[in-house]
């Protein structure tokens, strides 16, 4: 299979690229990435020499370039997205451009070039806050911030192209990811890097917001399964199956690092901060997937890759990045 992966230099994207190259020796892959602040070529330095891998610098909103790189591929996996909720409150236009117009540009290319498969990666946040129970794929979308609204817009547009043009769309919606190469504006790498430097851990509100945690390599395996065995026009939830309050996660990080809880610094809650996300993942389980890695709070050590990221192995100057994102959410996204 010849794949085009958009956003392949980011957190989930780089892990997915590496997963595909390791799991499918006959596949070739083109990584198409704009290299914004969250995308880093160093994330894939170890595969740059692989003849099956190629990188193209570009924007998913550039229709001509998208068609040029998409010509002749068997599938597109769209991981290009603006994802951080806090940033969406300050720069919503960027989220609309990438998460909606970028999806439109890709869908048009898939339709016109007759590409056999389009896997669009989304988020549990499109369902909005869930007081009890878990969100199913058929539930209505109730986004509550510019980020989740832009992702919901991309989802609905993709499904509209399936229903109207029979564009071969598949959508995955995952819970909070953690793991190597995650940019330190998200809660786990931010709190680890801050704690290692004895800096405050900014915890929103009362810290009782609940998130479900999923190791990124488990998400990559699920995306790969949907790509190869999923049904066109379908949505697949991918949950880690471990819900935890932000305050519990924060205390566990400090415990693992041997740091005092006095580093926890309560800060004013984010506007419209969703209280709880929860996914019903029966559908992806029926396809043959289950998470294989330990959850964020059950691990005996910090997420793999975080320490090397802090030292500059994954992102440039993450310590300074952590300082500039000290108001970053405790419910950080993947």
C-alpha positions as CSV (number, residue, x, y, z in Angstrom):
1,X,0.0,0.0,0.0
2,X,1.2,3.5,-0.8
3,X,0.1,6.0,1.9
4,X,-0.1,9.7,2.1
5,X,0.0,10.8,5.8
6,X,-0.8,14.4,6.5
7,X,0.7,15.9,9.7
8,X,3.1,13.0,9.9
9,X,5.8,15.0,11.8
10,X,3.6,15.8,14.8
11,X,2.9,13.7,17.9
12,X,0.4,11.0,16.8
13,X,1.5,11.4,13.1
14,X,5.2,10.6,13.7
15,X,4.3,7.6,15.9
16,X,1.9,6.4,13.2
17,X,4.5,6.7,10.4
18,X,6.9,4.7,12.4
19,X,4.3,2.1,13.2
20,X,3.4,1.6,9.5
21,X,7.0,1.3,8.4
22,X,7.6,-1.3,11.1
23,X,4.4,-3.3,10.7
24,X,4.1,-3.3,6.9
25,X,7.4,-3.9,5.1
26,X,5.8,-3.6,1.7
27,X,4.2,-0.2,2.3
28,X,5.6,3.1,1.1
29,X,4.7,6.3,2.8
30,X,4.8,10.1,2.0
31,X,4.7,12.4,5.0
32,X,3.1,15.7,4.1
33,X,3.5,18.3,6.9
34,X,3.5,22.1,7.3
35,X,5.9,21.9,10.2
36,X,4.1,24.2,12.5
37,X,5.4,24.7,16.1
38,X,4.1,21.2,17.0
39,X,5.6,19.4,14.0
40,X,9.3,18.5,14.1
41,X,11.4,16.6,11.6
42,X,13.5,15.3,14.5
43,X,10.6,13.1,15.4
44,X,11.3,10.9,12.4
45,X,15.0,11.3,12.1
46,X,15.4,7.6,12.6
47,X,13.4,6.7,9.4
48,X,14.7,9.5,7.1
49,X,17.1,7.1,5.3
50,X,14.4,4.4,4.8
51,X,13.8,4.2,1.0
52,X,10.1,3.6,1.7
53,X,9.7,7.0,3.4
54,X,9.5,10.4,1.8
55,X,8.8,13.9,3.2
56,X,7.0,16.8,1.5
57,X,6.8,20.2,3.2
58,X,3.4,21.7,2.6
59,X,0.0,22.8,3.8
60,X,-3.2,20.8,3.5
61,X,-5.0,24.0,2.4
62,X,-2.8,24.1,-0.7
63,X,-5.1,22.3,-3.2
64,X,-2.6,22.1,-6.1
65,X,0.2,20.7,-3.9
66,X,-2.2,18.3,-2.2
67,X,-3.2,16.9,-5.6
68,X,0.4,16.6,-6.7
69,X,1.5,14.6,-3.7
70,X,-1.8,12.5,-3.5
71,X,-1.6,11.4,-7.1
72,X,-1.3,7.6,-7.2
73,X,-1.6,6.8,-3.5
74,X,-3.9,4.1,-2.2
75,X,-5.0,5.9,0.9
76,X,-4.7,9.2,2.8
77,X,-4.6,9.2,6.6
78,X,-5.3,12.8,7.7
79,X,-3.5,13.7,11.0
80,X,-3.0,17.3,10.1
81,X,-4.8,19.4,12.6
82,X,-4.7,22.3,15.0
83,X,-5.4,20.6,18.3
84,X,-4.8,22.6,21.5
85,X,-8.0,23.9,23.1
86,X,-6.3,26.9,24.8
87,X,-4.8,28.0,21.5
88,X,-8.2,27.7,19.8
89,X,-9.6,30.3,22.3
90,X,-6.9,32.8,21.1
91,X,-6.4,31.8,17.4
92,X,-9.7,30.2,16.2
93,X,-9.1,31.2,12.6
94,X,-6.1,28.8,12.3
95,X,-8.2,25.9,13.6
96,X,-11.0,26.6,11.1
97,X,-8.5,26.7,8.2
98,X,-6.7,23.5,9.0
99,X,-9.5,21.4,10.6
100,X,-12.3,22.4,8.2
101,X,-10.9,23.9,5.0
102,X,-7.9,21.5,5.1
103,X,-10.3,18.6,5.3
104,X,-12.3,20.0,2.4
105,X,-9.2,20.3,0.3
106,X,-8.3,16.7,1.0
107,X,-11.8,15.4,0.3
108,X,-11.8,17.1,-3.1
109,X,-8.5,15.5,-4.0
110,X,-9.8,12.1,-2.9
111,X,-13.0,12.5,-4.9
112,X,-11.3,13.8,-8.1
113,X,-8.3,11.5,-8.0
114,X,-10.5,8.5,-7.0
115,X,-8.3,7.6,-4.1
116,X,-9.6,4.3,-2.6
117,X,-9.4,5.2,1.1
118,X,-9.5,8.4,3.3
119,X,-9.1,8.0,7.0
120,X,-9.8,11.1,9.0
121,X,-8.5,11.3,12.5
122,X,-10.7,13.1,15.0
123,X,-11.3,13.4,18.8
124,X,-13.7,12.5,21.6
125,X,-14.1,16.2,22.3
126,X,-16.6,16.5,19.4
127,X,-19.2,14.8,21.6
128,X,-18.9,17.4,24.3
129,X,-19.0,16.8,28.0
130,X,-20.7,13.5,29.1
131,X,-22.2,13.5,32.6
132,X,-22.8,9.8,32.7
133,X,-22.3,6.8,30.4
134,X,-20.1,6.9,27.3
135,X,-20.4,8.4,23.9
136,X,-21.3,6.2,21.0
137,X,-20.4,6.8,17.3
138,X,-24.1,7.5,16.6
139,X,-24.5,10.2,19.3
140,X,-25.0,13.8,18.3
141,X,-22.0,16.1,18.3
142,X,-22.0,18.9,20.9
143,X,-18.7,20.7,20.7
144,X,-18.1,23.5,23.2
145,X,-14.9,25.3,22.1
146,X,-13.4,26.4,18.8
147,X,-11.1,23.4,18.6
148,X,-13.8,20.7,19.1
149,X,-16.2,22.7,16.9
150,X,-13.6,22.8,14.1
151,X,-13.0,19.1,14.4
152,X,-16.7,18.4,14.4
153,X,-17.0,20.5,11.3
154,X,-14.4,18.4,9.6
155,X,-16.1,15.2,10.6
156,X,-19.5,16.3,9.3
157,X,-18.0,17.5,6.1
158,X,-16.2,14.1,5.6
159,X,-19.4,12.2,6.2
160,X,-21.3,14.5,3.9
161,X,-18.8,13.6,1.1
162,X,-19.5,10.0,1.8
163,X,-23.2,10.3,1.6
164,X,-23.2,12.7,-1.4
165,X,-20.3,11.5,-3.5
166,X,-19.5,8.1,-1.9
167,X,-16.0,9.3,-1.1
168,X,-14.5,6.4,0.8
169,X,-14.3,8.1,4.2
170,X,-13.6,6.5,7.6
171,X,-13.3,8.5,10.8
172,X,-11.6,7.6,14.1
173,X,-12.3,9.5,17.4
174,X,-9.8,8.8,20.1
175,X,-9.5,9.8,23.8
176,X,-6.5,11.7,25.2
177,X,-3.2,10.3,23.9
178,X,0.1,10.3,25.7
179,X,3.5,9.0,24.8
180,X,6.8,9.9,23.0
181,X,7.2,13.1,20.9
182,X,4.2,14.9,22.5
183,X,4.7,18.6,22.4
184,X,5.0,20.0,26.0
185,X,1.9,22.2,25.9
186,X,-0.2,19.1,26.7
187,X,-0.8,18.1,30.3
188,X,1.5,15.0,30.8
189,X,4.7,16.3,29.1
190,X,4.1,19.8,30.5
191,X,3.6,18.6,34.0
192,X,6.6,16.2,33.8
193,X,9.0,18.9,32.4
194,X,7.7,21.5,34.9
195,X,8.1,19.0,37.8
196,X,11.6,18.0,36.7
197,X,12.6,21.7,36.9
198,X,10.7,22.3,40.2
199,X,8.2,24.6,38.4
200,X,4.5,24.9,39.3
201,X,2.1,22.5,37.7
202,X,-0.9,24.8,36.7
203,X,-4.1,22.8,37.4
204,X,-7.4,24.2,36.1
205,X,-10.2,24.8,38.5
206,X,-10.9,22.1,41.1
207,X,-8.9,19.5,39.1
208,X,-11.9,17.1,39.0
209,X,-12.3,17.1,35.2
210,X,-12.1,13.5,33.9
211,X,-10.2,12.3,30.9
212,X,-9.7,8.9,29.4
213,X,-6.1,8.1,28.6
214,X,-4.8,6.1,25.6
215,X,-1.1,5.3,24.8
216,X,-0.3,6.7,21.4
217,X,1.0,3.4,20.0
218,X,-2.3,1.8,20.8
219,X,-4.1,4.5,18.9
220,X,-1.8,4.0,16.0
221,X,-2.6,0.3,15.9
222,X,-6.3,1.1,15.9
223,X,-6.0,3.7,13.1
224,X,-4.0,1.2,11.1
225,X,-6.7,-1.5,11.7
226,X,-9.5,0.9,10.6
227,X,-7.4,1.8,7.5
228,X,-7.2,-1.8,6.4
229,X,-10.4,-3.4,7.7
230,X,-12.8,-0.6,8.6
231,X,-16.1,-0.1,6.7
232,X,-16.4,3.0,4.5
233,X,-18.7,5.7,5.9
234,X,-18.2,4.5,9.4
235,X,-16.9,6.2,12.6
236,X,-14.8,4.3,15.2
237,X,-14.3,5.4,18.8
238,X,-10.9,4.6,20.2
239,X,-10.8,4.8,24.0
240,X,-8.1,3.8,26.4
241,X,-10.6,2.5,29.0
242,X,-9.0,4.3,31.9
243,X,-10.8,7.5,33.1
244,X,-9.0,9.6,35.7
245,X,-9.5,13.0,37.3
246,X,-6.9,15.6,36.4
247,X,-5.9,16.0,40.1
248,X,-5.3,12.2,40.4
249,X,-3.1,12.3,37.2
250,X,-1.2,15.3,38.5
251,X,-0.5,13.6,41.9
252,X,0.6,10.4,40.2
253,X,3.1,12.3,38.0
254,X,4.6,14.0,41.0
255,X,4.8,10.7,42.9
256,X,6.5,8.9,40.0
257,X,9.1,11.8,39.8
258,X,9.5,12.0,43.6
259,X,8.3,15.6,43.7
260,X,6.1,17.2,46.3
261,X,2.4,18.0,45.8
262,X,3.2,21.6,46.8
263,X,4.2,22.1,43.1
264,X,0.4,21.9,42.2
265,X,-0.8,25.4,41.5
266,X,-4.5,25.8,41.0
267,X,-5.4,28.3,38.3
268,X,-8.6,29.9,37.1
269,X,-10.6,27.4,35.1
270,X,-10.6,27.6,31.3
271,X,-13.8,29.0,29.7
272,X,-16.2,26.3,28.7
273,X,-14.0,23.5,30.2
274,X,-15.7,20.2,29.6
275,X,-16.1,18.2,32.7
276,X,-15.8,14.6,31.4
277,X,-15.2,12.7,28.2
278,X,-15.9,9.0,27.9
279,X,-16.0,6.8,24.8
280,X,-17.9,3.6,24.1
281,X,-15.3,1.6,22.1
282,X,-17.2,-1.6,21.4
283,X,-17.2,-1.1,17.7
284,X,-13.4,-1.0,17.3
285,X,-13.1,-3.9,19.7
286,X,-15.4,-5.9,17.4
287,X,-12.9,-5.1,14.6
288,X,-10.2,-6.9,16.6
289,X,-8.5,-4.1,18.6
290,X,-7.7,-3.7,22.3
291,X,-5.2,-1.4,24.0
292,X,-2.0,-3.2,24.9
293,X,-0.1,-0.6,26.9
294,X,-0.5,0.5,30.5
295,X,-2.4,3.7,31.2
296,X,-0.9,7.0,32.1
297,X,-1.5,6.6,35.8
298,X,-0.7,2.9,36.0
299,X,2.7,3.3,34.5
300,X,5.7,3.0,36.9
301,X,7.6,5.7,35.2
302,X,6.9,8.9,33.1
303,X,5.7,8.5,29.5
304,X,8.5,7.1,27.3
305,X,10.3,9.9,25.4
306,X,9.3,12.7,27.7
307,X,12.8,13.0,29.3
308,X,14.5,12.9,26.0
309,X,12.1,15.5,24.7
310,X,13.1,17.7,27.6
311,X,16.7,17.3,26.7
312,X,16.1,18.3,23.1
313,X,15.8,14.8,21.6
314,X,12.4,15.4,20.2
315,X,11.6,19.1,20.3
316,X,13.8,22.2,20.4
317,X,14.0,23.9,23.8
318,X,10.9,22.2,25.4
319,X,11.8,23.7,28.8
320,X,11.2,27.1,27.4
321,X,8.1,25.8,25.7
322,X,6.8,24.6,29.1
323,X,7.4,28.0,30.5
324,X,5.5,29.7,27.8
325,X,2.5,27.4,28.3
326,X,2.2,27.4,32.1
327,X,-1.5,28.1,31.8
328,X,-1.9,25.0,29.6
329,X,-4.8,22.8,30.3
330,X,-4.9,19.8,32.6
331,X,-7.2,18.2,30.1
332,X,-4.6,18.6,27.3
333,X,-5.3,17.0,23.9
334,X,-3.3,14.7,21.8
